[in-house]
Amino acid sequence: MLRLNRFSYVAPGDLDGALALMEKHGQDAMLMAGGTDLLVNIKQRLATPALVVGIRELPELQGYSLDRGWLTLGASTRLCDIEHDPRIRMMYPALSDAAGLISAPQVRTVATLGGNICLDTRCNYYNQSQEWRRAIGFCMKKDSPICRVAPGGDRCWAVASADTVPVLISLRAETTVVGPSGIRRVPVESLYQDDGLVPLTLRFGEIVSSVHIPPPDTWTTEYAKFRLRQSFDFPLVGIAASVRRDPDGNIADARVVMTAVASYPERASGAESVLRGKPLSEESITTAGHAVFRQAKPMDNTAGSIFHRKRMARVLVERSLRHIAGLPERDARTA
Amino acid sequence: MSSEKGTPLQSETSTFHAPSEPLAAHSSERTTQNFSVIGKRNLKYDWHAKLTGAAKYTDDLRLPRMIYGRLLRSPHPHARILRIDVSRARAMSGVFAVLTGKDLPIRYGILPSSQDETAMALEKVRYVGEAVAAVAAVDEWTAEEACNAIEVVYEPLQPVMSIDEALDPDSEKIHDWTKHANIQKNVLLEFGDLDEGFAEADRVFEDEYFFEGNTHVPMENHAALANWEPTGKVTVWSSTQTPHYLHRELARVLDLPPSRIRVIAPPVGGGFGGKSEAFSHELVAPVLSRLSGRPVLISLSREEVFYCHRGRHPVRMWIRTGVKSDGTITALDFKSTLDGGAYGSYGIATTYYTGALNTLPYRVPRYRFEGRRVFTNKPPCGPKRGHGTVQPRFAIEAHLDRIAGELGHDPAEMRKGMLVSPFSWTVNHLRVTSCGLPEAIDAVLERSGWREKHGHLPQGKGIGLACSVYLSGAGLPIYWNPMPHSGAQIKIDRGGGVTVYCGTSDIGQDSDSMLAYVVAEELGVDIGDIHLVTGDTSLAPVDLGSYSSRVTFMAGNAARQAASKLRAQLFQVAAARLDVPEARLGAAGGMIYDLEDTERQIPFAQAAQLAEAEFGTLGETGSYTPPKLAGPYKGSGVGPSPAYSFTCAVAEVDVDLETGILSIQKIWVAHDLGRALNPVVCEGQIEGGVYMGWAEAVIEEQVFRKGLHKQPSLLEYKIPTSLDMPDVDTTIIESIDPEGPFGAKEVGQGPLAPVIPAIANAVYDATGIRIDSTPIMADKVLRAIEMRRKQHAAAV
């Protein structure tokens, strides 16, 4: 049977207690919210912390509040609550949709928003048992200098796989990050960097304590996800598409964010620029889809094929934009 | 249901003549009989334990002083073992015993013709995950550390990872005894003059297909607990489908008299063929127990279960068929090449099974089959639900769909005109008894609205149909012997309690319930008065195991025979007491009564006491041996069965032409199972089969990359969940088989096979594209759509 590595577990009473534990134990300690990702990683010996600091119950990580149109959610908000809470769903349906598409219902009752934001990058050479990884010679992300996806290269290609993150970026959300050197406010987009090894820009010991989402105003957002198994799976490509339209119907601004095709949640800047200033029409949508197709460069390190994931990126963005525009579903019969 | 007298099918020119006498189309059953248990929607025998979690599976068992075993497995697909140093592991605190291949060098294998495995690798490792060493330690963490402390020096060899590589004469030999490249076995069977058949044909069709490998994924991981007692007796509890075969393998490998070994199969959490032979952990645990003086539990991880495998073989197939203009087959030529993985397992039987049932359910007057199995450096393939018949069924039914289309026939009507008759023989000597396939086809056509839909749905939507056939138990045992295939013992106590002893292993298919229903019906008692002792080689007579869909037919008949002997004793004393002729007695509801005056009755328990006074202790045995059915040719042992089940399935699909994504709208299935002993359980088996077939058709694949299983986890080996399951409409067809218990045939495996080609055929109806390999993934469909678009564009 696959056993967890042995570790100590402490659940401090407040955020200061958690920060102090992290500072004291340094790299031997890891933070855990819902644990749905970390515990699997510990079983696979991807992580071998001596101390696990439980932060899900921290009072500073709880709550729901509205302030001048901004919604603030504690980082411990459970994914099932984001999925089902009518107040959240009314303001940010795409966020609720994305949360509802994560994993399986049981997992969503313990997994948290902060955990999804801080989700480690994934790779099918990395997310394997220690025995499996030993058999292939380990990989750059753990225990070897060589990346098994692109062995000649000098970087890790593990994939950003969170579903809520592209939506939060498209919604221009921000986070409160608390660390040893104080509190800072960081846009969600700035939490990530194009590095499969170290995907988060957070400094050691920092904790995402809450998420702030600006008022939806006239933005309309959609999230669409492709996976092989519809009941539960990480995304093989996910697209958050958000547009704000002028009174005359033209697109004043657009934010298109892709997940699961790179080591970070990637803005589809080409698609965004072709959309800006144009009406949301068959033509602009097709052009945006083509731009996404060109930009998405998945590697062969998740389920599914590169061929199919690139095409799905295009189809997902086109379908989301068509839905936002109120265009009928394209008659695929003629495809 | 009436049965017509069939004329045996035979070809004047067949190499082997089928026996000429028609089978008697009799029914031993009073089909109008009112059963009190059989055919009722009764509770499962173990419903409470299974519903509440009280059932104790092997991994739930705990013995005093028990310790934990673990296997060190090969990280190389193909390598010579140069040196193993266990000294560091052995010296660790908390480690009780360490073993390597040399400690258990006796070769074994489930088939007498494939004795090619050892409990742990000896000189070579042949797949990633093969056991190399074993440890027993105070806990699983220590066992893991001890495994990490074992030093193995390997000399890596060129791995052979595909059929083509295995056929290459220059490929590295996996087993040194293979004559040509890595070919384990070639088989060739020929019945009748094929040239004549093709000459007689109006059209000849030829196709190639590939069926991808996949695995069983039982919910319960394999586990074994062994306790070697100081007296020299050893008990092994194991999640096994075949306690009797494990018993034999243990005796062989441990070099111990079988009389000192007891195998117990606790409730098993699913098998599907993946727990039907001995595995390293089962053979190693007893020796670890002997060395440590402690009970030893080895509980495998999910990843290790993927390495145990013995699942569906990847099979490459070629088929050539001569047909008359009405679709009737004049000759069938079929070739298969199986990717067997590293060892023999059941593979030779599997190879024959890719040919054996292809002469059913359609009339095939001339038939040629050429099969071969190759070794590759992957976990061994073996039997998975539908053992070796599922791959050719995909090929044949997709091929027939194409033939029907090209000949301008409705695929369902064409098939209906080609079916074998009940009570007939096939050209390769298979004896068909009851056959409810015409009724099954009509049922799914009617319920699915086939006639309105096929060929008439809009682009992207489609409907497809396929038929299949399966055994109700293999006609021959795994090892040759003249003894019964199943035995049962029944005793009746003075309070009216009835205890049934039978060596069957309930793997979730409800074989325990089946025994209870059959005996309760025969003796006229309540199911609650039945007690079962099953899955125990010391306490119960031999049953060969839960494989080849044999248990209801064989153990059911054995149990019924034992019960009927007791019934005769009880009726004798009851007749005397009631002063009624025995022939006028009936038994139901715990009473034995006069059929003509039901007020004249005595309670079952009272009859039991009278009988015990008259005859002594009440106990009887029953056994079942299948009729001798094998034809007079080498290889005829695979295929014969006392009865065949028949299935027809229709699938309706929706293909997203922009993404290639396939969604199954609904699957209709009708299965001829002879008689449903409990319709609820039978529907569950049918739905389970449909689920598994659909999953194999659309998503499952056991694939390898750089010598390793690409995805040995439940997250990444894509097996669908209940949330993904399409709607299933199930119809039970009862053909009342003359030899089955109360007319029953199999239901556990057959319904899987037609689902896969039905989906493939529906995809064709939806898109005009034939996908000739499984799984039918969106990627594959979209590539085909894009290629066609390009071809169209080029043509314009």
HADDOCK unambig.tbl for C-alpha pairs under 7 A between the chains (distance, minus, plus):
assign (segid A and resid 1 and name CA) (segid B and resid 299 and name CA) 5.48 0.50 0.50
assign (segid A and resid 1 and name CA) (segid B and resid 300 and name CA) 5.16 0.50 0.50
assign (segid A and resid 1 and name CA) (segid B and resid 301 and name CA) 4.35 0.50 0.50
assign (segid A and resid 2 and name CA) (segid B and resid 301 and name CA) 5.53 0.50 0.50
assign (segid A and resid 135 and name CA) (segid B and resid 75 and name CA) 4.17 0.50 0.50
assign (segid A and resid 135 and name CA) (segid B and resid 76 and name CA) 6.48 0.50 0.50
assign (segid A and resid 229 and name CA) (segid B and resid 718 and name CA) 6.77 0.50 0.50
assign (segid A and resid 229 and name CA) (segid B and resid 720 and name CA) 6.37 0.50 0.50
assign (segid A and resid 230 and name CA) (segid B and resid 724 and name CA) 6.47 0.50 0.50
assign (segid A and resid 231 and name CA) (segid B and resid 721 and name CA) 6.68 0.50 0.50
assign (segid A and resid 231 and name CA) (segid B and resid 723 and name CA) 5.81 0.50 0.50
assign (segid A and resid 231 and name CA) (segid B and resid 724 and name CA) 5.91 0.50 0.50
assign (segid A and resid 308 and name CA) (segid B and resid 779 and name CA) 5.46 0.50 0.50
assign (segid A and resid 312 and name CA) (segid B and resid 659 and name CA) 6.57 0.50 0.50
assign (segid A and resid 332 and name CA) (segid B and resid 656 and name CA) 6.87 0.50 0.50
assign (segid A and resid 332 and name CA) (segid B and resid 657 and name CA) 5.54 0.50 0.50
assign (segid A and resid 332 and name CA) (segid B and resid 658 and name CA) 5.88 0.50 0.50
assign (segid A and resid 333 and name CA) (segid B and resid 459 and name CA) 5.45 0.50 0.50
assign (segid A and resid 333 and name CA) (segid B and resid 460 and name CA) 6.08 0.50 0.50
assign (segid A and resid 333 and name CA) (segid B and resid 657 and name CA) 6.63 0.50 0.50
assign (segid A and resid 335 and name CA) (segid B and resid 657 and name CA) 6.13 0.50 0.50
assign (segid A and resid 335 and name CA) (segid B and resid 658 and name CA) 6.37 0.50 0.50
